[in-house]
Amino acid sequence: MGQDGSDGERVRRIGGRYTLSGQLGAGAMGTVWSGFDEVLQRRVAVKELKVPPGVPSHEAAEARERIMREARALGGLSHPNIITVFDVVDVEGEPVVVMELVPSRNLATMISEHGTLTMSQVAVVGFATAGGLRAAHRSGITHRDVKPGNVLIADDGRVKLTDFGIARNVADAPMTSAGLVLGSPAYIAPEVAMGKAVTPAADLWGLGATLFAAVEGRPPYDVGGDPVATITEVVDGDVPRPRGSGPVADVIVALMRKEPEARMPLEEVRQRLRPLIEDPDDPVYPGSPDAPTIGAGIHVPAPAPRSEMSGPRPAPAPLAPDPTGARAPVGGAPLAPAPGPLPGLPRSSSSSGGFVAEPAPRGGVTGLAAVGYVLAGAAVVLAGILGGWTATRLLGGQSPETTLNVTSASTELAQHSDQLGFTMPVPRGWTAFPHEPADGQPSVSFVSPDGSEELTVQRTASAEAGQEVSGTVLDGPTETADGAVQLRYTDTERTSWRHIEPAGKGAWTVTLTVPQRAAGETSADLFQLLVEGFAPTTA
């Protein structure tokens, strides 16, 4: 213990360098403090294990092992979307973990206080959290408790995954007794709730359930706050679907699949959400002080009732003051002073046979003259654009009276041979994502570089099953000369073309999906090129 001479408050100093001050949070087995590293002169968070009197020795040992597992897990990871561990200090035989301090609120608190998030905000959360989980999985670490309460939204817009307290490395020995379920009931994966082995696929379910809560303002499962009934519903009940449609809803549905092997890979999650983020190279939560969309705020349709998403939350304590006194101001810089009037415009002169710059007449350019200059300039530019566009259309053999929507696909196609049992041309640069669901209907998706367009090939049980679509049918079904069926449909945000080709007792389906704004002749022509080149290699 030490004594703070400025205000007489008792402060603690551990490890010879860390000064503890305000309490940030507390639980049954520990406390998180705000601290300061006197050596590196930076603020830190300090997680201290506190075993209450009367706790059995084996439970105390498990708690110590759990906090050390978190330290080892985070100590081996370095990723912008994961909280960083700096040090572990032994204090009277108990481990104390020194971590990165991020002024923030967790996602559960934001949902509880503000309601649902916008699609761009959900996209940033999903994109960043998937990045952190991907880094953990590559290091052989499964988080095992992905939920809104463990996703931090920093004051500067950064998104951080935290609380690896029950994470497990593939090299770790089992720590818990048989039949003990670790995790939050509302977000636990069905196979984990059934007591099966925990794999990285459990984190995929947790990510989907977390994004579901962000979109809907409530957890996907919550039976009256009863954890046993909630876990039973997770195992035996139907998987809830988010309202609406679009890339975010598609990602949630693809992550919340009861079959672990059928869940969407993290790489594909990031590729699907990437187009919704203003700056994917530096994803910042929209509405934060440093976010590009400052002032957009958080969509608040209605406050969501408090739930069991994060359990009881202690009242947040104020952060310890920065000893340096330096803190970046929140908000933008003040506007620059008015630049003054525009300089005079050049006028024509016949004395030199060309244009010379002459001083503007006293009083500047008149209003009518300025309008004339603007209109004349606009007419010249417009004429140039129209002339070039018309010439380009004519050289390409197209009528200048029609327009073409441009998708991200080029006419450059590469022949693809797939283990699913087909060959076909695929736009060059599109990434393949195979899916192997447990129901025996595998598929493969090819996603455009910007994530906005998708080509999917799938085997269905029958041609009739291939015609089942989620949306409004715009054209078809129409039978082609070779006995296949084609149709076009929309789900208000995207348009899809589908080709259903009978194959034995089942059928092949080829589906091209693009945003509605790009659903024109180019997309339709691309679809026909793909279908014409599609050739099954297995019956």
Secondary structure by P-SEA (a helix, b strand, c coil): ccccccccbbbbbccccccccccccccccbbbbbbbcccccbbbbbbbbbbcccccaaaaaaaaaaaaaaaaaaaacccccbbbbccccccccbbbbbccccccccaaaaaaccccccaaaaaaaaaaaaaaaaaaaaacccccccccccccccccbbbbbccccccccccccccccccccccccccccccccccccccaaaaaaaaaaaaaaaaaccccccccccaaaaaaaaacccccccccccaaaaaaaaaacccccccccaaaaaaaaccccccccccccccccccccccccccccccccccccccccccccccccccccccccccccccccccccccbbbbbbccccbbbbcccccccccaaaaaaaaaaaaaaaaaaaaaaaaaaaaaacccccbbbbbcccccbbbbbbbcccccccccccbbbbbbbccccccbbbbbcccccbbbbbbcccccccccccccccccccccccccccccccccccbbbbbbbbbccccbbbbbbbbccccccaaaaaaaaaaaaacccccc
